[in-house]
Amino acid sequence: MKEKLKDLLRELMAIPGVSGKEQKVVRVLVDKFTGLADQLEVDPFGNIIATLQGKKPGPKLMLAAHSDEIGAIVKSVEQNGFIRFEKIGGTVDALLLGRQVGINGHFGVVGVKAGHLMSDKERNEVTKHRDLYIDMGVSSDQEIAEMGIKIGDPIYQWPYFHEFYNKDRVVGKALDDRIGCAALLVLFEQLQDREFAGTLYGVITVQEEVGLRGAQMVSFNLKPDFAVAIDTMPAGDTPDVNFIKELPIAIGQGPAIQVLSGGGARGMLLNPIMEHILDQSCRKAKIDYQKTVFVGGNTDAAAIHLAAGGIVAGALTVPRRYSHSPVEVMDLNDAVGLVRALEILVEDIHLYEDLKFTDL
């Protein structure tokens, strides 16, 4: 399973899919789900819905990973060919300088003022993205037009994937959430004997990085009884993070259950029913897993649990270092554990059909 996940991840991470322009990723995933699902469709918004029927009647379960990645969009082109841009999703300005990017298959770089020319103030301040530009290696806006680049085109991080000396650990762009997409594909392969009750919806959502939009729409349409978002989350096991105080989550220690995500009025408190289901599934799968309170972000579960009158939902996440950078790092063993836990969850979901909020 581990090598299968690695191969899928390598392939999916190479495909550009900035929020709102996920078509290339969606086309590849539709092709891969073909033959694994009883029914396969792409809704008007771009969400993939792969349906698998169990051998017996039972609840409706939705498992959702998102296809989109953070990036940027072409805002304007200067006469000398330099491109101005706006960000899409949670890209940090400090990580933009010198970044390798792509536009319509063409290579470019985010320009950076030579250190020899910087003032002391410039050296010590983060340059805002609106003051940055992209160099496509041309000298005029006419050449940009000849390349087929126009206002509104997506700008993506140039594809990057490498293994470390420890081959279980990999690095690249868009681990968030191509590892979730890969995990869902592998899970569907594992479930071809259909030894479960009810209906399984494997959903690949769009526009997660800009407001969980695809998940919100598909949840209202499918109205599942239970739902789990398959995503990634930051890890706190690096020298620049106070592990205990800020984020006691590490790569290589198993997938993580978010008991609280987002924090404040916009956060999601994990439903006790789903917390019980996820705990039981991880334990029965005999995997290492982690639990966390994470206020720095949300998953699709935050939109799903408020849809269609309220859905029992949660998230199972793969920890990754250097979140939303071109060098996100993960341990493949965490993804293997995630798939094993989800396989148990699917097989046992009928056991929780009559479980009530007040039972726990």
Residue pairs with C-beta under 8 A, 6 or more apart in sequence:
1 186
1 336
1 339
2 168
2 332
2 333
2 335
2 336
4 186
4 189
5 179
5 182
5 183
5 186
5 332
5 335
5 336
5 339
6 170
6 332
8 32
8 181
8 182
8 185
8 186
9 161
9 170
9 175
9 178
9 179
9 182
10 161
11 28
12 25
12 28
12 29
12 174
12 178
12 181
12 182
13 159
13 160
13 161
13 172
13 173
13 174
13 175
13 178
14 159
14 161
15 24
15 25
15 28
15 159
16 24
16 25
16 69
16 71
16 102
16 154
16 156
16 159
17 23
17 24
17 25
17 26
17 67
17 68
17 69
17 156
17 174
18 68
18 69
18 70
18 71
18 72
18 73
18 88
18 89
18 154
18 155
18 156
19 68
19 69
19 70
19 71
19 88
19 89
19 206
19 207
19 208
19 209
19 210
20 68
20 88
20 154
20 206
20 207
20 210
21 154
22 46
22 67
22 68
22 206
22 207
23 46
25 67
25 68
25 178
25 181
26 42
26 46
26 48
26 67
26 204
26 206
29 48
29 67
29 181
29 185
29 204
30 40
30 42
30 48
32 185
33 40
33 48
33 50
33 185
33 188
33 202
34 40
36 50
36 52
36 185
36 188
36 189
36 192
37 50
37 51
37 52
37 188
37 202
38 51
38 52
38 53
39 49
39 50
39 51
40 48
40 49
40 50
40 51
41 48
41 49
42 48
42 49
43 49
43 217
43 218
43 221
45 206
45 207
45 213
45 214
45 217
45 218
46 67
46 206
46 207
46 214
47 203
47 204
47 205
47 206
47 214
47 217
47 218
48 67
48 202
48 203
48 204
49 201
49 202
49 203
49 218
49 222
50 188
50 201
50 202
50 203
50 204
51 199
51 200
51 201
51 202
52 188
52 191
52 194
52 199
52 200
52 202
53 194
53 199
53 200
54 194
54 195
54 196
54 197
54 198
54 199
54 200
55 194
55 195
55 196
55 197
56 196
56 197
56 198
56 350
57 197
57 198
58 196
58 197
58 198
58 199
58 349
58 350
58 353
59 197
59 198
59 199
59 224
59 225
59 226
59 349
59 350
59 352
59 353
60 198
60 199
60 201
60 222
60 223
60 224
60 225
60 226
61 198
61 199
61 200
61 201
61 224
61 225
61 226
61 227
61 228
61 345
61 346
61 349
62 201
62 203
62 218
62 219
62 222
62 224
62 226
62 227
62 228
62 304
63 184
63 187
63 200
63 201
63 202
63 203
63 227
63 228
63 230
63 342
63 346
64 203
64 204
64 205
64 215
64 218
64 227
64 228
64 229
64 230
64 300
64 304
65 177
65 180
65 181
65 183
65 184
65 203
65 204
65 205
65 229
65 230
65 231
66 177
66 180
66 181
66 204
66 205
66 206
66 207
66 208
66 209
66 214
66 215
66 231
66 300
67 177
67 181
67 204
67 205
67 206
68 89
68 206
68 207
68 208
68 209
68 210
69 89
69 156
69 157
69 173
69 174
69 176
69 177
69 178
69 209
70 87
70 88
70 89
70 90
70 91
70 157
70 176
70 209
70 324
71 87
71 88
71 89
71 91
71 154
71 155
71 156
71 157
72 85
72 86
72 87
72 88
72 91
72 101
72 129
72 154
72 155
73 85
73 86
73 88
73 152
73 153
73 154
73 155
74 83
74 84
74 85
74 103
74 149
74 150
74 151
74 152
74 153
74 154
74 155
75 83
75 84
75 85
75 86
75 151
76 83
76 84
76 151
77 83
77 84
77 141
77 144
77 145
77 149
77 151
78 84
78 133
78 141
79 140
79 141
80 139
80 140
80 141
81 136
81 138
81 139
81 140
81 141
81 143
81 144
82 111
82 133
82 134
82 135
83 103
83 108
83 133
83 134
83 136
83 144
83 149
83 155
84 130
84 133
84 134
85 129
85 132
85 133
85 134
85 155
86 129
86 130
87 129
88 154
88 209
88 210
89 209
89 210
89 324
90 209
90 297
90 324
91 129
91 324
92 324
92 325
93 126
93 127
93 128
93 129
94 126
95 324
95 325
95 326
96 110
96 127
96 129
96 132
97 110
97 112
97 127
97 132
98 109
98 110
98 112
99 109
99 110
99 157
99 326
100 107
100 108
100 109
100 157
100 158
100 160
100 326
101 107
101 108
101 109
101 110
101 134
101 155
101 156
101 157
101 158
102 108
102 155
102 156
102 157
102 158
102 159
103 134
103 136
103 147
103 149
103 153
103 154
103 155
103 156
104 147
104 148
104 149
104 153
106 136
106 147
106 149
107 136
107 137
107 158
108 134
108 135
108 136
108 137
109 134
109 135
110 132
110 133
110 134
110 135
111 132
111 133
111 134
111 135
113 122
113 127
115 123
134 155
136 143
136 144
136 147
136 149
138 144
138 147
157 173
157 174
157 326
158 173
158 326
159 172
159 173
160 171
160 172
160 173
160 326
160 327
161 170
161 171
161 172
162 170
162 171
162 172
163 169
163 170
163 171
164 170
164 171
168 252
168 331
168 332
168 333
169 251
169 252
169 329
169 330
169 331
169 332
170 329
170 330
170 332
171 327
171 328
171 329
172 326
172 327
172 328
173 325
173 326
173 327
173 328
174 328
175 232
175 318
175 320
175 328
175 329
175 330
176 231
176 232
176 320
176 323
176 324
176 328
177 208
177 230
177 231
177 232
179 232
179 318
179 330
179 335
180 230
180 231
180 232
180 318
181 204
182 335
183 230
183 318
183 335
183 338
183 339
183 342
184 202
184 204
184 230
186 339
187 202
187 339
187 342
187 343
187 346
188 202
190 339
190 343
191 200
191 343
191 346
195 347
196 346
196 347
196 349
196 350
197 349
197 350
198 349
198 350
200 346
201 222
201 224
203 215
203 218
203 222
205 212
205 214
205 215
205 218
205 300
206 213
206 214
207 213
207 214
208 214
208 215
208 231
208 299
208 300
212 298
212 299
212 300
212 302
212 303
213 303
214 300
215 229
215 300
215 301
215 303
215 304
216 303
216 304
216 307
219 227
219 303
219 304
219 307
219 308
219 311
220 307
220 308
223 307
223 308
223 309
223 311
224 311
225 311
225 312
225 353
226 274
226 277
226 311
226 312
226 313
226 349
226 352
227 301
227 304
227 305
227 311
227 312
227 313
227 314
228 274
228 278
228 301
228 313
228 314
228 315
228 316
228 342
228 345
229 299
229 300
229 301
229 304
229 313
229 314
229 315
229 316
229 317
230 315
230 316
230 317
230 338
230 342
231 299
231 300
231 315
231 317
231 318
232 317
232 318
232 319
232 320
232 323
232 328
232 330
233 249
233 256
233 258
233 292
233 294
233 297
233 299
233 317
233 318
233 319
233 320
233 323
234 247
234 249
234 294
234 296
234 297
234 319
234 320
234 321
234 323
235 247
235 249
235 250
235 251
235 319
235 320
235 321
236 242
236 243
236 246
236 247
236 248
236 249
236 250
237 243
237 249
237 250
237 251
237 321
238 321
238 322
241 247
243 250
247 292
247 294
247 296
248 290
248 292
249 256
249 290
249 292
249 294
249 319
250 290
250 319
251 319
251 320
251 321
251 329
251 330
251 331
251 334
252 331
252 333
252 334
253 288
253 290
253 319
253 334
254 282
254 287
254 288
254 289
254 290
254 333
254 334
254 337
255 282
255 287
255 289
255 290
255 316
255 317
255 318
255 319
255 334
255 335
255 337
255 338
255 341
256 289
256 290
256 291
256 292
256 316
256 317
256 318
256 319
257 270
257 275
257 278
257 279
257 282
257 289
257 290
257 291
257 292
257 314
257 315
257 316
257 317
258 268
258 270
258 291
258 292
258 293
258 294
258 299
258 301
258 314
258 315
258 317
259 269
259 270
259 275
259 291
259 292
259 293
260 267
260 268
260 269
260 270
260 293
260 294
260 295
261 267
261 268
261 294
261 295
261 297
261 298
261 299
261 301
261 302
261 315
262 268
262 294
262 295
262 297
262 298
262 302
263 295
263 296
264 295
266 298
266 302
267 295
267 298
267 302
268 298
268 301
268 302
268 305
270 314
271 305
271 312
271 313
271 314
271 357
272 357
272 360
273 312
273 352
273 355
273 356
273 357
273 360
274 312
274 313
274 314
275 314
276 352
276 355
276 360
277 312
277 314
277 345
277 349
277 352
278 314
278 316
278 341
278 345
280 348
281 341
281 342
281 344
281 345
281 348
282 289
282 337
282 341
284 344
284 348
285 337
285 340
285 341
285 343
285 344
287 337
287 340
287 341
288 337
289 337
289 341
290 319
299 315
299 317
300 315
301 313
301 314
301 315
304 311
304 313
305 311
305 312
305 313
305 314
316 338
316 341
316 342
318 330
318 334
318 335
318 338
319 330
319 331
319 334
320 328
320 329
320 330
321 328
321 329
321 330
322 328
322 329
